[in-house]
Amino acid sequence: MRTAALPTFKKLYGIIEEDIDADEIITVHLVNNYNTYSFGGKKKIVLTTSNWLGGKNGFLGMAYIATGTSFILISVLFALIHVKYPRPRGDPTYLSWNRKSNAS
């Protein structure tokens, strides 16, 4: 077991491989192998659903949608600015190989 980076953390103890119904009663037998009384810690049991993408948390999807929408709006804004104030094309006389040297 590694030391946790944050003061509140969850560590996986086990995986239930069977399907559990919503009204099913689960019995858990606990043994206190590690005391948390000395530093005022607490132990809790959390039953959660998880898959290979992680738990059920909609924040990441909403963050992707918000970021993508803001990027699309900013690109439309830049396109409108470019249409209204187009960038002038470059003048080839200002290129370094087209300049006349001062030495001659």
C-alpha positions as CSV (number, residue, x, y, z in Angstrom):
1,M,0.0,0.0,0.0
2,R,1.3,3.4,-1.0
3,T,0.9,6.6,1.0
4,A,-2.1,8.6,-0.3
5,A,-1.4,12.0,-1.8
6,L,-4.5,13.7,-0.3
7,P,-5.9,13.5,3.2
8,T,-9.2,11.9,2.0
9,F,-8.8,9.0,-0.2
10,K,-10.5,5.7,-1.3
11,K,-8.7,2.4,-1.7
12,L,-10.1,-0.5,-3.6
13,Y,-10.6,-3.5,-1.3
14,G,-12.5,-5.9,-3.5
15,I,-14.6,-6.4,-6.5
16,I,-18.1,-8.0,-6.5
17,E,-18.3,-10.0,-9.7
18,E,-22.1,-10.7,-9.5
19,D,-25.0,-8.5,-10.5
20,I,-26.7,-6.9,-7.5
21,D,-30.4,-5.9,-7.5
22,A,-31.4,-2.5,-6.2
23,D,-33.3,-3.9,-3.2
24,E,-30.8,-6.6,-2.3
25,I,-29.3,-6.7,1.2
26,I,-25.5,-7.0,1.4
27,T,-23.9,-8.3,4.6
28,V,-20.3,-7.2,5.4
29,H,-18.1,-8.6,8.1
30,L,-15.4,-6.2,9.3
31,V,-12.2,-6.8,11.1
32,N,-10.2,-3.9,12.5
33,N,-6.7,-4.8,11.3
34,Y,-5.4,-1.2,11.3
35,N,-6.4,1.2,14.0
36,T,-7.2,4.8,13.0
37,Y,-7.9,6.1,16.5
38,S,-4.4,7.3,17.1
39,F,-4.6,10.0,14.4
40,G,-8.4,10.6,14.4
41,G,-9.1,8.8,11.1
42,K,-12.3,7.2,10.0
43,K,-13.2,4.2,8.0
44,K,-16.2,3.9,5.7
45,I,-17.5,1.4,3.2
46,V,-18.5,2.7,-0.2
47,L,-20.2,0.5,-2.8
48,T,-20.0,2.0,-6.2
49,T,-20.3,1.0,-9.8
50,S,-17.3,1.3,-12.0
51,N,-16.1,0.1,-15.4
52,W,-13.0,0.5,-17.5
53,L,-13.8,4.2,-18.0
54,G,-14.2,4.9,-14.3
55,G,-17.2,5.6,-12.1
56,K,-20.4,7.4,-12.9
57,N,-19.3,11.0,-13.0
58,G,-20.7,13.3,-15.6
59,F,-18.3,16.2,-14.9
60,L,-15.6,15.1,-17.5
61,G,-18.1,14.8,-20.3
62,M,-19.7,18.1,-19.5
63,A,-16.2,19.7,-19.3
64,Y,-15.4,18.3,-22.8
65,I,-18.6,19.7,-24.2
66,A,-18.1,23.1,-22.6
67,T,-14.5,23.3,-23.8
68,G,-15.4,22.2,-27.4
69,T,-18.3,24.7,-27.5
70,S,-16.1,27.5,-26.4
71,F,-13.5,26.7,-29.0
72,I,-16.1,26.6,-31.7
73,L,-17.4,30.0,-30.7
74,I,-14.0,31.5,-30.5
75,S,-13.1,30.1,-34.0
76,V,-16.3,31.6,-35.4
77,L,-15.4,34.9,-33.8
78,F,-11.9,34.9,-35.3
79,A,-13.4,34.0,-38.7
80,L,-15.8,36.9,-38.5
81,I,-13.0,39.3,-37.5
82,H,-10.9,37.9,-40.5
83,V,-13.8,38.5,-42.9
84,K,-14.3,42.1,-41.6
85,Y,-10.6,43.0,-41.4
86,P,-8.8,40.7,-43.8
87,R,-5.0,40.4,-43.4
88,P,-3.2,42.1,-46.2
89,R,-1.1,39.8,-48.4
90,G,2.6,40.0,-48.0
91,D,4.8,42.2,-50.2
92,P,7.6,40.1,-51.8
93,T,9.9,43.1,-51.8
94,Y,10.3,42.8,-48.1
95,L,11.7,39.2,-48.3
96,S,15.3,38.9,-47.3
97,W,16.5,37.5,-50.7
98,N,14.8,40.4,-52.6
99,R,16.4,43.2,-50.6
100,K,19.3,45.1,-52.1
101,S,22.3,45.1,-49.9
102,N,23.7,48.3,-48.6
103,A,27.3,47.3,-49.3
104,S,27.1,47.9,-53.0
